[in-house]
Amino acid sequence: MKNKYKINDTKIRLILIPGFGIIIPNLTGLFGNLSFSSPYYWIGYLYFILVAFVIWHGNRYFFFKQSEYYDWFKKPARKLVVLIFANVFYTAPVTFIMIYFWYNFAGFAQPDWNAMKIVLLMNVIAVIFITHVYETVFLIKQREHDLVNFEKLQRAKAESELEALKNQIDPHFMFNSLNTLSYLIETDKIKALEFNESLSDVYRYILMNKNKELVQLGEELTFLNNYYSLLKLRFGNSINFQNEISNNSDDFLIPPISLQILLENAVKHNKFDEKEPLNINMMITESSLIFINEIRKKILRRESSKIGLINLHERYKLITNKDIEIIKDEINFTVKLPLLKTATI
């Protein structure tokens, strides 16, 4: 399993590996009595840089290999043991062997054991510190990767849910429209013909906009007026719809086919006739569209699935991250739809 978290440490290695190769020998006295005039003195710098390179890259290799198989959250004890083993039991022997070789190569009578102990201790401490830095960076990368994946999953889930909700609109609207058309064919064939012609205009809007997340409120109001004209063909003056929204409707955005669902819901669940028409009002406050209809509950032949309002609520939640508000009392049924201003999008 390859490591999926990339750490770009090239610049750090180019600076610190030569730095350790130069600083540690001078701090610990590995040059002994060698003078600047001795070629071994200058060869020594190259050799100690090589020592630093071998120790750094060896521990780096072990770090990335163990990171492929062990995780702090799943196997913390095993990971800690592997890190200690890789650091101490690699760094200490390599340091000892390479420094011992240096003393023999440079012609020293015997190794400076005190200097070797200090070098061993400094290298182990430096490796532990640098490994800790690597681990911190690695955990940050892992966290970033997990957050990105989580966001992708959440976005994919939301898009999937939204698509499913949008796909409910077509059959739901067509089912109710065909019921109306069927009724008109039986009662008034001329109105049925008018209804069929108007229905094509209304349905065209649905096809054009159902895949959009938001539309201008003005477009939605035009569509609502067309839909209302369909209802008037069937019910005549039994419905009294008052639109109190002014001309600034294009300043706002709304999920498409929202208002039609509210009007359809009001007609479906309430009793009305020409003597007692159903009164419906619509208005705008600073941040909400308010839709109010009288309550005259009628007994339905079969219980409503409430798919229209559920669909509307879920679409609002997914698209705007806001909830619609439903208020029901003895007289009125009120729905408040949050509006988004075009300037904020």
C-alpha positions as CSV (number, residue, x, y, z in Angstrom):
1,M,0.0,0.0,0.0
2,K,1.6,3.3,-1.1
3,N,1.7,6.3,1.1
4,K,-1.1,8.6,-0.1
5,Y,0.1,11.7,1.9
6,K,2.9,13.6,0.1
7,I,5.4,15.6,2.2
8,N,7.6,18.0,0.3
9,D,10.7,18.2,2.5
10,T,13.4,18.7,-0.3
11,K,14.4,22.2,0.9
12,I,14.6,21.2,4.5
13,R,16.8,18.2,3.7
14,L,19.1,20.4,1.4
15,I,19.6,22.7,4.4
16,L,19.6,20.5,7.5
17,I,21.6,17.5,6.2
18,P,24.7,19.6,5.4
19,G,24.0,21.6,8.5
20,F,24.1,18.6,10.8
21,G,27.2,17.3,8.9
22,I,29.1,20.5,9.7
23,I,27.8,21.5,13.1
24,I,27.8,18.2,15.0
25,P,31.5,17.3,14.3
26,N,32.6,20.7,15.5
27,L,30.4,20.6,18.6
28,T,31.5,17.1,19.7
29,G,35.2,17.3,18.7
30,L,35.2,14.6,16.1
31,F,38.1,16.4,14.3
32,G,40.4,16.0,17.3
33,N,43.7,17.6,16.6
34,L,43.3,17.8,12.8
35,S,44.3,21.2,11.5
36,F,42.9,23.2,8.6
37,S,45.9,22.2,6.6
38,S,45.2,18.5,6.8
39,P,43.3,17.1,3.8
40,Y,41.4,14.8,6.3
41,Y,39.9,17.9,7.9
42,W,38.1,18.9,4.7
43,I,37.4,15.3,3.7
44,G,35.9,14.9,7.1
45,Y,33.2,17.5,6.4
46,L,32.1,15.6,3.3
47,Y,32.1,12.4,5.2
48,F,30.0,13.7,8.1
49,I,27.6,15.2,5.6
50,L,27.4,11.6,4.2
51,V,26.8,10.3,7.7
52,A,23.9,12.8,8.2
53,F,22.5,11.9,4.8
54,V,22.5,8.1,5.6
55,I,20.9,8.6,9.0
56,W,18.3,11.1,7.8
57,H,17.3,9.1,4.7
58,G,17.3,5.8,6.5
59,N,15.0,7.1,9.2
60,R,12.9,8.9,6.6
61,Y,12.4,5.6,4.7
62,F,11.4,3.8,7.9
63,F,9.0,6.6,8.8
64,F,7.1,6.4,5.5
65,K,7.1,2.6,5.4
66,Q,5.6,2.3,8.9
67,S,3.1,5.1,8.2
68,E,1.7,2.8,5.4
69,Y,0.8,0.1,7.9
70,Y,0.4,1.7,11.4
71,D,-1.9,4.5,12.5
72,W,-1.8,6.5,15.7
73,F,-5.6,6.2,16.1
74,K,-5.9,2.5,15.3
75,K,-2.6,1.0,16.6
76,P,-0.9,3.7,18.7
77,A,1.2,1.3,20.9
78,R,2.5,-0.7,17.9
79,K,3.3,2.5,16.0
80,L,5.3,3.9,19.0
81,V,7.3,0.7,19.3
82,V,8.1,0.7,15.6
83,L,9.1,4.4,15.7
84,I,11.4,3.9,18.7
85,F,12.9,0.7,17.2
86,A,13.5,2.3,13.8
87,N,15.0,5.5,15.3
88,V,17.2,4.1,18.1
89,F,18.2,0.7,16.7
90,Y,19.0,2.2,13.3
91,T,20.5,5.6,14.2
92,A,22.7,4.4,17.1
93,P,24.4,1.5,15.3
94,V,24.9,3.5,12.0
95,T,26.3,6.4,13.9
96,F,28.7,4.1,15.9
97,I,29.9,2.2,12.8
98,M,30.4,5.3,10.6
99,I,32.2,7.3,13.4
100,Y,34.4,4.4,14.3
101,F,35.3,4.1,10.6
102,W,36.1,7.8,10.6
103,Y,38.6,7.5,13.4
104,N,40.4,4.6,11.6
105,F,40.3,6.4,8.2
106,A,41.6,9.7,9.6
107,G,44.5,7.9,11.3
108,F,43.6,8.5,14.9
109,A,45.5,6.2,17.4
110,Q,42.1,5.3,19.0
111,P,38.5,6.5,18.9
112,D,37.5,9.3,21.3
113,W,34.8,7.3,23.1
114,N,33.5,10.4,25.0
115,A,33.0,12.2,21.7
116,M,31.3,9.1,20.2
117,K,28.9,9.0,23.1
118,I,27.9,12.6,22.7
119,V,27.5,12.2,18.9
120,L,25.3,9.1,19.5
121,L,23.2,11.0,22.0
122,M,22.9,14.1,19.8
123,N,22.0,12.0,16.7
124,V,19.3,10.0,18.5
125,I,17.8,13.2,20.0
126,A,17.9,15.0,16.6
127,V,16.3,12.0,14.9
128,I,13.5,11.8,17.5
129,F,12.8,15.5,17.2
130,I,12.8,15.5,13.4
131,T,10.6,12.4,13.3
132,H,8.2,14.2,15.6
133,V,8.1,17.1,13.1
134,Y,7.5,14.6,10.3
135,E,4.7,13.0,12.2
136,T,3.1,16.3,13.0
137,V,3.2,17.3,9.3
138,F,1.9,13.9,8.3
139,L,-1.0,14.1,10.7
140,I,-1.9,17.6,9.4
141,K,-1.8,16.2,5.9
142,Q,-4.0,13.3,6.9
143,R,-6.4,15.6,8.6
144,E,-6.6,17.8,5.5
145,H,-7.1,14.7,3.3
146,D,-9.9,13.4,5.6
147,L,-11.6,16.8,5.6
148,V,-11.5,17.1,1.8
149,N,-12.9,13.5,1.5
150,F,-15.6,14.3,4.0
151,E,-16.6,17.4,2.1
152,K,-16.6,15.5,-1.2
153,L,-18.8,12.8,0.3
154,Q,-21.2,15.4,1.9
155,R,-21.4,17.3,-1.4
156,A,-22.0,14.1,-3.4
157,K,-24.7,13.0,-0.9
158,A,-26.4,16.4,-1.0
159,E,-26.3,16.4,-4.8
160,S,-27.7,12.9,-4.9
161,E,-30.5,13.8,-2.5
162,L,-31.3,17.0,-4.4
163,E,-31.4,15.2,-7.7
164,A,-33.8,12.7,-6.2
165,L,-36.0,15.5,-5.0
166,K,-36.0,17.2,-8.3
167,N,-37.0,14.0,-10.0
168,Q,-40.1,13.9,-7.8
169,I,-41.4,17.1,-9.3
170,D,-42.3,15.8,-12.7
171,P,-44.5,12.9,-11.7
172,H,-46.1,14.8,-8.8
173,F,-47.1,17.7,-11.0
174,M,-48.2,15.6,-13.9
175,F,-50.3,13.3,-11.7
176,N,-52.3,16.3,-10.3
177,S,-52.5,18.0,-13.7
178,L,-53.8,14.9,-15.4
179,N,-56.4,14.5,-12.7
180,T,-57.6,18.0,-13.4
181,L,-57.6,17.5,-17.2
182,S,-59.6,14.2,-16.7
183,Y,-62.2,16.1,-14.6
184,L,-62.5,18.9,-17.2
185,I,-62.9,16.4,-20.1
186,E,-65.9,15.0,-18.3
187,T,-67.4,18.4,-17.4
188,D,-66.4,21.0,-20.0
189,K,-64.5,19.9,-23.1
190,I,-63.8,23.4,-24.2
191,K,-62.1,24.3,-21.0
192,A,-60.3,20.9,-21.2
193,L,-58.8,22.0,-24.5
194,E,-57.8,25.4,-23.1
195,F,-56.3,23.7,-20.1
196,N,-54.3,21.3,-22.3
197,E,-52.8,24.2,-24.3
198,S,-52.0,26.1,-21.2
199,L,-50.5,23.1,-19.5
200,S,-47.9,22.8,-22.2
201,D,-46.6,26.3,-21.4
202,V,-46.5,25.5,-17.7
203,Y,-44.8,22.2,-18.1
204,R,-42.2,23.8,-20.4
205,Y,-41.1,26.0,-17.5
206,I,-40.8,22.9,-15.3
207,L,-38.6,21.1,-17.9
208,M,-36.4,24.2,-18.4
209,N,-35.9,25.0,-14.7
210,K,-36.3,21.8,-12.7
211,N,-32.5,21.1,-12.8
212,K,-31.6,24.6,-11.6
213,E,-31.0,25.2,-7.9
214,L,-32.3,28.8,-7.9
215,V,-34.3,31.1,-10.2
216,Q,-35.2,34.7,-10.0
217,L,-38.4,35.3,-8.1
218,G,-39.9,37.2,-11.0
219,E,-39.6,34.1,-13.2
220,E,-41.3,32.0,-10.6
221,L,-44.1,34.5,-10.2
222,T,-44.7,34.4,-13.9
223,F,-44.9,30.7,-13.8
224,L,-47.2,30.8,-10.8
225,N,-49.6,33.2,-12.6
226,N,-49.7,30.7,-15.5
227,Y,-50.4,27.9,-13.2
228,Y,-53.1,29.9,-11.5
229,S,-54.8,30.4,-14.8
230,L,-55.0,26.6,-15.1
231,L,-56.8,26.5,-11.8
232,K,-59.1,29.2,-12.8
233,L,-60.2,27.2,-15.9
234,R,-61.3,24.4,-13.6
235,F,-62.5,26.2,-10.5
236,G,-63.6,29.7,-11.9
237,N,-64.1,32.2,-9.1
238,S,-63.9,29.6,-6.3
239,I,-60.3,30.7,-5.7
240,N,-59.3,34.2,-4.8
241,F,-55.5,34.6,-5.1
242,Q,-54.0,37.9,-4.1
243,N,-50.3,38.6,-5.0
244,E,-49.0,41.6,-3.0
245,I,-45.4,41.3,-4.2
246,S,-44.1,44.5,-5.8
247,N,-41.8,44.9,-8.8
248,N,-38.5,44.3,-6.9
249,S,-39.0,40.5,-7.2
250,D,-35.9,40.1,-9.4
251,D,-33.8,41.1,-6.4
252,F,-34.5,37.7,-4.9
253,L,-33.8,34.1,-5.7
254,I,-35.9,31.0,-4.9
255,P,-35.8,27.3,-5.7
256,P,-37.9,26.7,-8.9
257,I,-41.5,25.4,-8.7
258,S,-41.7,26.3,-5.0
259,L,-44.7,28.6,-5.2
260,Q,-46.7,26.2,-7.4
261,I,-46.4,23.6,-4.7
262,L,-47.8,26.0,-2.1
263,L,-50.7,27.0,-4.4
264,E,-51.4,23.4,-5.3
265,N,-51.3,22.4,-1.6
266,A,-53.8,25.0,-0.7
267,V,-56.3,23.9,-3.4
268,K,-55.8,20.2,-2.7
269,H,-56.5,20.3,1.1
270,N,-59.3,22.8,1.4
271,K,-63.0,23.1,0.5
272,F,-64.3,26.0,-1.6
273,D,-66.9,27.1,-4.0
274,E,-68.0,30.3,-5.7
275,K,-70.2,31.3,-2.8
276,E,-67.3,30.9,-0.3
277,P,-64.1,31.2,-2.4
278,L,-60.8,30.1,-0.9
279,N,-58.7,33.2,-0.1
280,I,-55.0,33.0,-0.7
281,N,-52.5,35.8,-0.1
282,M,-48.8,36.1,-0.9
283,M,-46.4,38.9,0.2
284,I,-42.7,39.6,0.9
285,T,-41.0,40.8,4.1
286,E,-37.3,41.7,4.2
287,S,-36.1,38.1,4.1
288,S,-39.1,35.9,3.5
289,L,-41.9,35.2,1.1
290,I,-45.1,34.6,3.1
291,F,-47.8,32.4,1.6
292,I,-51.2,32.3,3.5
293,N,-54.3,30.4,2.7
294,E,-57.5,29.9,4.7
295,I,-58.1,26.5,6.3
296,R,-61.2,24.8,5.3
297,K,-60.1,21.3,5.7
298,K,-61.8,18.8,3.4
299,I,-62.0,15.0,3.8
300,L,-59.8,13.4,1.2
301,R,-60.7,10.0,-0.3
302,R,-57.2,8.9,0.6
303,E,-54.7,10.4,3.0
304,S,-52.3,12.8,1.5
305,S,-48.6,11.8,1.2
306,K,-47.6,15.4,1.8
307,I,-44.9,14.9,-0.8
308,G,-45.1,18.5,-2.1
309,L,-44.3,20.2,1.2
310,I,-41.7,17.5,2.2
311,N,-40.0,17.9,-1.2
312,L,-40.0,21.7,-0.8
313,H,-38.6,21.6,2.7
314,E,-35.8,19.2,1.7
315,R,-34.8,21.2,-1.4
316,Y,-34.7,24.4,0.6
317,K,-32.5,22.7,3.2
318,L,-30.1,21.3,0.7
319,I,-29.9,24.4,-1.5
320,T,-30.0,27.3,1.0
321,N,-29.2,25.5,4.2
322,K,-32.3,27.2,5.6
323,D,-35.6,25.7,6.8
324,I,-39.0,26.8,5.6
325,E,-41.4,27.8,8.4
326,I,-44.9,26.4,8.7
327,I,-47.5,28.1,11.0
328,K,-50.9,26.6,11.4
329,D,-53.7,28.0,13.5
330,E,-57.5,27.6,13.5
331,I,-58.0,30.1,10.6
332,N,-54.9,30.2,8.4
333,F,-52.1,27.9,7.1
334,T,-48.9,30.0,6.6
335,V,-45.7,29.0,5.0
336,K,-42.6,31.3,5.2
337,L,-40.0,30.7,2.5
338,P,-36.5,32.2,3.1
339,L,-35.4,34.4,0.2
340,L,-31.9,34.8,-1.1
341,K,-30.8,38.2,-2.4
342,T,-29.2,38.1,-5.8
343,A,-26.4,40.4,-4.5
344,T,-25.3,37.8,-2.0
345,I,-24.8,35.0,-4.6
